[in-house]
Amino acid sequence: MIDEGYIKFNSSWEKKPIIQDKEIKVLNNWRKRLYDLKLLGLYDNGIGYGNISQRLDEKTFIITGTQTGNFAQLQTLHYSKVVQCNVDNNSLRCIGMTEASSESMSHFTVYQCFNEIEYVFHTHNFRLWKTHLNHLPTTHKNVPYGTPEMAYEIQRLFKETDVLEQGIFLTAGHEEGIFTFGKTADEAGERLLRWIV
């Protein structure tokens, strides 16, 4: 059973237009490409899956909003700016016309693990996930998405595995879940596509 799309952290959301077109241009190009490949989108049950983000500075990043998987093309109103995240308190503060994705805490943790990472892509692909589960860096199966426990698991992967060199990890407890990351959007995207095609 796919458990997806529900925010599990304490979210403080300020609804106002803050995202500018120029801030999402590169991100949106990759988001459309991943959508066309069905690596993010909407399940038949109406639940959206997948999200991508771009770092702005040390603690701020832009991420696709929650439940935007049904849109083929996103606009600025479909993104949110995460301005504060506290894993230990399971809390996050965001600003935008859409609330930040349920996986925002995981994106934040990847950025905190290595300061040269500028883009994080969270996508779904059952074949890649099933084939490479526990062969590529993989989180423990009892850890749910979007929680402090997942954040701590991601930290563990960066300490105990070669995830930084691989640029990809799988989430055993979040069926189909794949994360890739990179210094550029192209690096994050290509690290995913080389396993898909």
PAKE-360731 format. One record per residue: residue in one letter; y, x, z of N, C-alpha, C, CB in turn. Coordinates in steps of 0.1 Angstrom, whole numbers, padded with zeros to 4 digits, always signed. Last residue first. Glycine has a CB too. Layout:
AYXZYXZYXZYXZ...
end
This chain:
V+0046+0165-0178+0043+0165-0193+0035+0178-0197+0056+0165-0201I+0046+0170-0150+0044+0156-0156+0039+0157-0170+0056+0148-0155W+0053+0195-0142+0040+0190-0137+0036+0176-0144+0041+0188-0122R+0077+0198-0155+0067+0207-0159+0053+0203-0153+0070+0221-0154L+0094+0179-0142+0088+0176-0155+0077+0185-0159+0099+0176-0165L+0102+0192-0118+0093+0180-0118+0086+0178-0131+0102+0168-0115R+0116+0213-0127+0106+0216-0117+0096+0204-0116+0111+0220-0103E+0136+0200-0141+0125+0207-0148+0114+0211-0139+0131+0220-0155G+0152+0190-0120+0145+0181-0130+0133+0188-0137+0155+0176-0140A+0162+0213-0107+0155+0203-0100+0146+0194-0109+0165+0194-0092E+0174+0225-0129+0163+0232-0122+0155+0222-0114+0169+0243-0113D+0194+0207-0136+0183+0210-0146+0171+0217-0139+0189+0219-0157A+0210+0207-0114+0203+0195-0117+0191+0198-0126+0212+0184-0123T+0206+0238-0096+0212+0230-0106+0204+0217-0108+0214+0237-0119K+0190+0247-0076+0204+0251-0075+0213+0244-0086+0205+0266-0078G+0168+0221-0065+0172+0232-0072+0186+0236-0071+0169+0231-0087F+0137+0201-0060+0151+0205-0057+0155+0218-0065+0153+0207-0042T+0116+0173-0056+0119+0185-0062+0134+0188-0059+0116+0185-0078F+0091+0153-0041+0105+0158-0040+0106+0171-0048+0109+0161-0025I+0072+0124-0044+0074+0137-0048+0089+0141-0046+0070+0139-0063G+0049+0098-0036+0062+0105-0033+0062+0119-0036+0066+0103-0019E+0026+0083-0037+0033+0087-0050+0045+0095-0048+0037+0074-0057E+0029+0072-0004+0022+0072-0017+0030+0074-0029+0014+0059-0018H+0035+0089+0021+0043+0081+0013+0038+0081-0001+0059+0086+0014G+0020+0108+0034+0021+0095+0040+0030+0085+0033+0026+0097+0054A+0023+0131+0018+0010+0125+0019+0010+0111+0024+0001+0133+0027T+0046+0140-0004+0046+0133+0008+0032+0126+0010+0058+0124+0010L+0051+0173-0019+0045+0159-0019+0045+0153-0005+0031+0159-0026F+0076+0194-0033+0066+0191-0023+0062+0176-0024+0071+0194-0009I+0090+0222-0051+0084+0209-0051+0076+0207-0039+0076+0207-0064G+0096+0248-0053+0107+0239-0056+0102+0224-0057+0113+0242-0069Q+0082+0272-0048+0077+0262-0057+0087+0252-0062+0065+0254-0050E+0099+0286-0031+0095+0292-0044+0090+0282-0053+0085+0303-0042L+0099+0268-0010+0112+0272-0015+0109+0279-0029+0119+0283-0006V+0072+0265-0003+0079+0254-0009+0092+0258-0015+0082+0243+0001D+0052+0280+0008+0060+0286-0002+0068+0275-0010+0051+0294-0012T+0053+0272+0044+0047+0272+0031+0056+0280+0021+0044+0258+0026E+0066+0272+0069+0052+0276+0068+0046+0277+0055+0044+0267+0077K+0093+0265+0066+0090+0276+0075+0076+0281+0072+0091+0272+0089F+0093+0243+0049+0102+0254+0046+0098+0267+0054+0116+0251+0047L+0076+0226+0063+0072+0231+0050+0080+0243+0046+0073+0220+0040R+0092+0220+0086+0079+0228+0087+0075+0234+0074+0068+0219+0093Q+0112+0205+0074+0115+0218+0080+0103+0226+0082+0122+0215+0094I+0096+0183+0068+0102+0191+0057+0106+0204+0062+0114+0183+0051E+0090+0174+0093+0079+0179+0085+0085+0187+0073+0071+0167+0079Y+0115+0166+0102+0108+0177+0109+0097+0183+0101+0103+0173+0123A+0118+0144+0085+0127+0155+0084+0121+0168+0091+0140+0152+0092M+0097+0128+0093+0097+0133+0080+0106+0145+0079+0100+0123+0069E+0107+0122+0119+0094+0129+0118+0093+0135+0104+0083+0119+0120P+0130+0107+0113+0132+0121+0118+0119+0129+0117+0136+0120+0133T+0123+0091+0081+0124+0091+0096+0126+0106+0100+0110+0087+0102G+0116+0086+0054+0129+0082+0059+0131+0083+0074+0132+0069+0055Y+0081+0079+0055+0093+0083+0049+0105+0079+0057+0094+0077+0034P+0058+0089+0082+0064+0080+0073+0077+0085+0067+0067+0067+0080V+0030+0109+0086+0044+0109+0087+0051+0099+0077+0050+0123+0085N+0003+0113+0082+0007+0103+0092+0022+0102+0095+0000+0106+0106K-0001+0133+0064-0003+0119+0060+0002+0109+0070-0017+0117+0056H+0023+0160+0063+0012+0153+0069+0011+0139+0066+0012+0156+0084T+0035+0171+0030+0037+0167+0044+0024+0160+0049+0049+0157+0045T+0026+0200+0010+0025+0185+0013+0027+0182+0028+0010+0181+0009P+0027+0222-0017+0032+0219-0003+0032+0204-0001+0046+0225-0001L-0002+0215-0037+0012+0219-0036+0016+0216-0022+0021+0211-0046H-0025+0206-0025-0025+0218-0033-0011+0224-0034-0032+0216-0047N-0020+0181-0013-0025+0192-0005-0028+0205-0013-0037+0188+0002L-0020+0166-0044-0019+0164-0030-0026+0175-0022-0024+0150-0026H-0023+0167-0071-0018+0179-0065-0016+0178-0050-0006+0184-0071T-0033+0142-0080-0039+0154-0085-0036+0166-0076-0035+0157-0099K-0016+0123-0068-0030+0123-0064-0037+0137-0068-0037+0112-0072W+0009+0130-0079+0007+0130-0065-0007+0131-0061+0013+0117-0059L+0005+0128-0107+0008+0141-0101+0005+0141-0086+0023+0143-0104R-0002+0100-0107-0011+0110-0112-0008+0124-0106-0011+0110-0127F+0020+0086-0096+0008+0086-0089-0002+0097-0094+0001+0072-0091N+0052+0094-0089+0043+0095-0100+0029+0096-0094+0046+0107-0109H+0086+0092-0080+0072+0087-0078+0064+0089-0091+0072+0072-0074T+0111+0113-0065+0106+0105-0076+0091+0100-0072+0106+0112-0090H+0140+0127-0056+0128+0121-0050+0123+0111-0060+0131+0114-0036F+0158+0157-0060+0153+0145-0067+0140+0140-0059+0149+0148-0082V+0187+0174-0051+0174+0169-0046+0170+0157-0054+0174+0167-0031Y+0208+0202-0056+0203+0189-0061+0189+0186-0055+0203+0188-0076E+0214+0226-0044+0226+0217-0048+0221+0203-0052+0234+0224-0059I+0205+0252-0023+0201+0240-0030+0212+0230-0032+0189+0233-0021E+0215+0271-0007+0218+0273-0022+0212+0261-0030+0211+0285-0027N+0208+0268+0019+0221+0264+0015+0224+0266+0000+0231+0272+0023F+0180+0252+0031+0184+0263+0022+0198+0260+0016+0173+0266+0012C+0179+0231+0049+0169+0242+0050+0172+0254+0041+0155+0236+0045Q+0198+0213+0043+0200+0221+0055+0190+0233+0056+0199+0212+0068Y+0187+0200+0021+0199+0208+0019+0202+0217+0031+0211+0198+0018V+0165+0188+0033+0163+0198+0023+0175+0206+0021+0159+0191+0010T+0179+0170+0050+0171+0180+0056+0168+0191+0046+0158+0175+0061F+0191+0152+0032+0199+0160+0041+0191+0172+0046+0204+0151+0052H+0168+0140+0022+0176+0148+0013+0185+0157+0021+0185+0139+0004S+0159+0126+0045+0151+0137+0039+0159+0146+0030+0139+0130+0031M+0180+0109+0048+0177+0118+0059+0169+0130+0053+0171+0112+0071S+0178+0092+0025+0189+0101+0027+0187+0112+0037+0201+0093+0031E+0160+0073+0019+0155+0086+0019+0166+0097+0022+0147+0090+0007S+0173+0049+0015+0165+0050+0027+0159+0064+0029+0153+0041+0026S+0207+0056+0002+0192+0054+0001+0185+0056+0014+0187+0064-0009A+0237+0041+0015+0229+0052+0011+0214+0049+0011+0232+0064+0020E+0251+0010+0002+0246+0018+0013+0237+0029+0008+0238+0009+0023T+0278+0009-0021+0264+0007-0018+0259+0016-0007+0255+0009-0031M+0303+0018-0021+0301+0004-0024+0287-0001-0021+0306+0000-0038G+0308+0041+0006+0306+0038-0008+0304+0023-0009+0294+0045-0014I+0297+0064+0031+0308+0056+0025+0305+0054+0011+0321+0064+0027C+0276+0068+0061+0279+0069+0046+0291+0060+0042+0266+0065+0038R+0258+0084+0086+0271+0077+0082+0273+0079+0068+0283+0082+0091L+0229+0081+0106+0235+0086+0094+0248+0078+0091+0226+0085+0082S+0204+0090+0130+0216+0083+0125+0222+0089+0113+0226+0082+0137N+0185+0101+0148+0181+0091+0137+0193+0083+0132+0170+0082+0143N+0191+0121+0164+0195+0108+0169+0191+0097+0159+0210+0107+0171D+0181+0142+0150+0176+0140+0163+0180+0126+0169+0181+0151+0173V+0196+0141+0126+0182+0138+0126+0177+0135+0140+0174+0151+0121N+0225+0129+0116+0219+0135+0128+0205+0132+0129+0227+0131+0141C+0250+0132+0092+0236+0129+0095+0232+0136+0107+0227+0133+0083Q+0278+0122+0073+0273+0127+0086+0258+0123+0087+0281+0122+0097V+0283+0114+0048+0293+0123+0054+0289+0128+0067+0306+0116+0055V+0272+0105+0017+0267+0107+0031+0276+0118+0037+0252+0112+0031K+0283+0082-0005+0286+0095+0000+0281+0096+0014+0301+0099-0002S+0264+0064-0030+0270+0065-0017+0272+0079-0013+0261+0058-0006Y+0264+0044-0060+0262+0057-0053+0269+0056-0039+0268+0069-0061H+0272+0023-0074+0258+0023-0071+0254+0036-0063+0249+0023-0083L+0298+0025-0083+0295+0016-0072+0281+0016-0067+0299+0002-0076T+0296+0042-0105+0300+0048-0092+0297+0038-0081+0315+0050-0093Q+0265+0031-0121+0280+0033-0121+0283+0039-0107+0287+0020-0124L+0234+0036-0139+0242+0034-0126+0257+0037-0129+0237+0043-0115Q+0212+0020-0159+0223+0029-0159+0231+0026-0146+0232+0028-0172A+0191+0002-0151+0188+0013-0160+0199+0024-0160+0187+0007-0175F+0184-0009-0119+0195-0007-0129+0191+0005-0138+0208-0004-0122N+0165-0011-0099+0164-0021-0110+0175-0018-0121+0166-0034-0105G+0171+0007-0079+0161+0011-0089+0160+0001-0101+0148+0011-0082T+0188+0004-0058+0194+0004-0071+0184+0008-0082+0205+0015-0071Q+0181+0004-0030+0178-0007-0039+0186-0008-0052+0179-0021-0032T+0207+0025-0018+0195+0018-0016+0194+0006-0026+0194+0013-0001G+0223+0047-0042+0223+0037-0031+0210+0031-0030+0233+0027-0034T+0220+0082-0047+0219+0069-0052+0218+0059-0040+0207+0068-0062I+0244+0103-0030+0230+0099-0033+0230+0085-0039+0222+0100-0020I+0263+0132-0023+0262+0119-0030+0248+0116-0033+0271+0119-0043F+0269+0149+0008+0263+0148-0005+0264+0134-0010+0248+0152-0004T+0279+0173+0033+0282+0160+0025+0275+0160+0012+0298+0159+0023K+0278+0197+0046+0272+0185+0052+0274+0172+0045+0278+0184+0066E+0288+0216+0027+0278+0220+0037+0271+0208+0043+0284+0228+0048D+0293+0196-0002+0296+0208+0006+0285+0209+0017+0310+0206+0013L+0278+0181-0021+0292+0184-0023+0297+0195-0015+0300+0171-0019R+0246+0178-0036+0254+0183-0025+0269+0185-0030+0249+0197-0020Q+0232+0149-0049+0239+0161-0052+0248+0166-0040+0248+0160-0065S+0201+0131-0055+0214+0134-0048+0219+0147-0052+0211+0134-0033I+0181+0102-0061+0185+0116-0064+0199+0118-0058+0185+0118-0079N+0151+0083-0057+0165+0085-0054+0168+0099-0057+0169+0081-0040G+0125+0058-0056+0131+0070-0061+0146+0070-0059+0128+0071-0076Y+0122+0023-0061+0117+0035-0057+0124+0047-0064+0102+0036-0060G+0126-0012-0051+0130+0000-0058+0124+0012-0053+0145+0001-0058I+0106-0040-0053+0111-0030-0045+0114-0017-0053+0100-0026-0034G+0094-0060-0069+0109-0061-0067+0115-0050-0058+0113-0074-0061N+0068-0058-0075+0071-0066-0064+0086-0066-0060+0064-0061-0052D+0068-0039-0096+0066-0053-0099+0070-0063-0088+0052-0056-0104Y+0094-0015-0088+0080-0019-0088+0080-0034-0092+0073-0017-0075L+0118+0003-0105+0115-0009-0097+0101-0013-0099+0124-0021-0101G+0127+0038-0103+0129+0024-0109+0125+0013-0100+0120+0023-0121L+0115+0069-0115+0122+0061-0105+0125+0048-0111+0135+0068-0099L+0099+0075-0135+0097+0084-0123+0106+0078-0111+0101+0098-0126K+0101+0064-0160+0095+0056-0149+0092+0064-0137+0083+0049-0155L+0116+0077-0179+0103+0082-0177+0095+0074-0166+0103+0097-0174D+0141+0064-0174+0134+0062-0187+0119+0066-0187+0141+0069-0199Y+0147+0076-0149+0144+0061-0151+0137+0058-0163+0158+0054-0150L+0152+0102-0157+0140+0099-0148+0137+0084-0148+0144+0103-0134R+0175+0098-0173+0163+0104-0179+0151+0101-0170+0165+0119-0180K+0193+0087-0154+0189+0079-0166+0176+0085-0172+0200+0079-0176R+0195+0110-0137+0190+0097-0132+0185+0088-0143+0200+0090-0123W+0207+0128-0153+0194+0130-0149+0187+0118-0144+0193+0141-0139N+0232+0115-0156+0225+0119-0168+0210+0121-0164+0230+0132-0174N+0240+0114-0129+0237+0102-0136+0229+0104-0149+0250+0094-0139L+0246+0141-0123+0235+0134-0116+0231+0121-0124+0240+0129-0102V+0268+0145-0140+0255+0153-0142+0244+0146-0135+0257+0167-0135K+0286+0125-0130+0283+0127-0144+0269+0134-0146+0294+0134-0151I+0296+0120-0105+0283+0116-0107+0278+0119-0121+0281+0102-0104E+0323+0129-0104+0313+0134-0093+0299+0131-0096+0317+0128-0080K+0336+0115-0123+0333+0129-0126+0323+0135-0115+0346+0137-0125D+0339+0090-0111+0330+0092-0123+0326+0106-0125+0337+0086-0135Q+0339+0090-0075+0346+0091-0088+0336+0094-0099+0357+0102-0087I+0335+0070-0046+0329+0079-0056+0337+0078-0069+0314+0074-0059I+0347+0051-0031+0351+0065-0028+0345+0074-0039+0345+0068-0015P+0353+0018-0021+0351+0027-0033+0356+0041-0030+0359+0021-0045K+0335+0009+0008+0347+0011+0001+0345+0020-0011+0359+0016+0010K+0320+0003+0037+0319-0002+0023+0333-0001+0017+0314-0016+0022E+0304+0025+0057+0317+0020+0054+0318+0016+0039+0328+0031+0058W+0277+0023+0078+0281+0022+0064+0295+0017+0063+0271+0014+0056S+0255+0038+0097+0269+0034+0098+0275+0035+0084+0277+0043+0109S+0221+0033+0104+0231+0035+0094+0245+0030+0098+0227+0030+0081N+0194+0047+0118+0206+0039+0122+0217+0043+0113+0210+0042+0137F+0166+0046+0095+0175+0053+0104+0187+0043+0108+0181+0066+0097K+0152+0032+0077+0146+0033+0090+0155+0041+0100+0133+0040+0089I+0154+0010+0050+0161+0020+0058+0156+0020+0072+0176+0017+0058Y+0130+0006+0025+0136+0000+0037+0142+0012+0046+0125-0007+0046G+0116+0016+0003+0129+0009+0001+0136+0004+0014+0127-0002-0008E+0081+0012+0008+0092+0018+0001+0105+0009+0003+0089+0020-0014D+0049+0016+0009+0059+0013+0019+0072+0020+0014+0055+0018+0033I+0022+0005-0008+0034+0013-0010+0045+0008+0000+0040+0013-0024M-0012+0008+0000+0000+0000+0000+0013+0009+0000+0000-0010+0012
end
